[in-house]
Amino acid sequence: MGARVSEQEGFAKMVLRLRAEGITNHDLLKAVEQTPRSYFAPPQYQAEAHSQRTIPLDCGSFMEGYDFAVRLLHSLNLKSGQRVLEVGTGSGFTAAVMGRVAERVLTIDRYQTLVGIAQKNLEKTGVRNVIVRHADGSAGVPGEGTFDRILITAAFNSLPRMFSDHLVSG
């Protein structure tokens, strides 16, 4: 019971902070609420899962602060029926939230360790329309068609051109 109360309190605090910024997308906030963020934080950082602080992950990666992650998702303006590509899977949290809104999410990461962790985290949440792949994002995702939205949280010296080719027209 204590963990569930902590999840609810952390979510409620985040919603109040974001409402003050004008972020009130009901579908997004419902998806965030249904995705327990503590499932995605490493055990030693679960108490920090709802904070605005960056949480370290394996392979030098990290989870964005809770508010920032939701702001990123809000900026995508996700809709039901959309296909989404995420480059930089990390813990899988953003992919899980997107999977609750979009039709299909393909998330890729160059670190097999993070891919394995994200798959386990997604299984815990019961999100089934997210595909996690081990791939180098700088090579794009040949053969996967186009996407309605692309979220890139990986680092590149310059954005590879092929990502614009992966977007649907318009």
C-alpha positions in Angstrom: 0.0 0.0 0.0 2.8 2.4 0.8 4.4 2.2 -2.7 1.0 2.9 -4.4 0.4 5.9 -2.1 3.8 7.2 -3.0 3.1 6.8 -6.7 -0.2 8.7 -6.4 1.4 11.5 -4.3 4.3 11.8 -6.7 1.9 12.0 -9.7 -0.3 14.5 -8.0 2.6 16.8 -7.2 3.8 16.6 -10.8 0.4 17.4 -12.2 0.1 20.5 -10.0 3.5 21.7 -11.2 2.7 21.1 -14.8 -0.9 22.6 -14.6 0.8 25.8 -13.4 2.6 25.7 -16.8 -0.6 25.1 -18.7 -0.1 21.4 -19.4 -3.5 19.8 -19.0 -3.6 17.1 -21.7 -6.0 14.6 -20.1 -5.0 11.6 -22.3 -1.3 12.2 -21.6 -1.8 12.6 -17.9 -3.9 9.5 -17.7 -1.2 7.5 -19.5 1.4 8.9 -17.1 -0.7 8.0 -14.1 -1.2 4.4 -15.4 2.6 4.0 -15.8 4.2 3.6 -12.4 7.5 5.5 -12.8 9.1 3.6 -9.9 9.0 0.5 -12.0 11.5 2.2 -14.3 13.9 3.6 -11.8 16.9 1.5 -10.6 16.2 0.1 -7.1 18.5 2.5 -5.3 16.7 5.5 -6.9 13.0 4.4 -6.6 12.4 7.0 -3.9 13.6 9.6 -6.4 11.4 8.4 -9.3 8.9 11.3 -9.0 11.5 14.0 -8.5 12.6 16.6 -11.0 16.1 15.3 -10.7 17.9 13.2 -13.4 18.3 9.6 -12.4 21.4 7.6 -13.5 20.9 4.4 -15.4 23.4 1.8 -16.6 25.7 2.5 -19.6 26.1 6.2 -18.7 22.4 6.8 -19.6 19.8 8.5 -17.4 16.1 9.1 -16.8 15.0 12.7 -17.3 13.4 14.3 -14.3 9.7 13.5 -14.0 8.4 16.9 -15.1 10.8 17.2 -18.0 9.9 13.7 -19.3 6.2 14.7 -19.3 6.9 18.0 -20.9 8.7 16.1 -23.7 5.8 13.8 -24.2 3.4 16.8 -24.1 5.3 18.5 -26.9 4.7 15.4 -29.2 1.0 16.0 -29.1 0.4 12.3 -29.4 -2.9 11.0 -30.7 -4.6 7.5 -30.8 -3.7 5.6 -33.9 -0.2 7.1 -34.4 3.1 5.3 -34.9 6.0 6.6 -32.9 9.8 6.0 -33.1 11.9 6.7 -30.0 15.7 6.8 -30.3 17.3 6.4 -26.9 15.1 3.9 -24.9 16.8 4.4 -21.5 14.6 2.8 -18.9 11.6 2.5 -21.2 9.4 4.9 -19.2 8.6 7.4 -22.1 8.0 4.4 -24.5 5.5 2.9 -22.0 3.6 6.2 -21.6 3.6 6.7 -25.4 2.4 3.1 -25.8 -0.7 3.9 -23.7 -1.6 6.7 -26.1 -0.3 5.7 -29.6 -1.1 2.7 -31.7 2.5 1.4 -31.9 5.9 2.5 -30.5 9.2 1.3 -31.7 12.0 2.3 -29.4 15.7 1.6 -30.1 18.9 1.9 -28.0 22.5 1.1 -28.8 23.1 -0.6 -25.4 21.8 -4.2 -25.1 21.8 -3.8 -21.3 19.3 -0.9 -21.5 17.2 -2.8 -24.1 16.9 -5.8 -21.7 16.1 -3.6 -18.7 13.5 -1.6 -20.7 11.8 -4.9 -21.9 11.5 -6.1 -18.3 10.1 -2.8 -17.2 7.6 -2.8 -20.0 6.5 -6.3 -19.1 5.8 -5.1 -15.5 3.4 -2.5 -16.8 1.6 -4.7 -19.2 2.1 -2.4 -22.2 2.2 -4.6 -25.2 2.3 -2.3 -28.2 5.9 -1.2 -27.6 8.7 -2.9 -29.5 12.2 -2.5 -28.0 15.2 -3.1 -30.3 18.9 -3.1 -30.0 20.1 -0.8 -32.8 22.3 2.2 -33.4 20.1 5.2 -33.9 22.5 6.9 -36.2 21.7 4.3 -38.8 18.0 5.0 -38.7 15.5 2.2 -38.8 15.5 0.8 -42.4 12.5 -1.2 -43.4 10.2 0.1 -40.6 8.3 2.6 -42.8 7.2 6.0 -41.6 6.2 7.4 -38.2 3.8 10.1 -37.1 6.2 11.2 -34.3 9.8 10.7 -33.6 11.3 11.4 -30.1 15.1 11.5 -30.0 16.8 11.6 -26.7 20.1 10.2 -27.9 23.1 12.4 -28.6 24.3 13.1 -32.1 26.9 15.6 -33.4 24.3 16.6 -35.9 20.8 15.1 -36.5 21.1 12.4 -39.2 19.0 13.4 -42.3 17.3 10.0 -42.5 15.0 10.8 -39.6 13.1 13.3 -41.7 12.6 10.5 -44.2 11.0 8.4 -41.5 8.3 11.0 -40.8 4.9 10.8 -42.5 4.2 13.6 -45.0 3.0 16.7 -43.2 
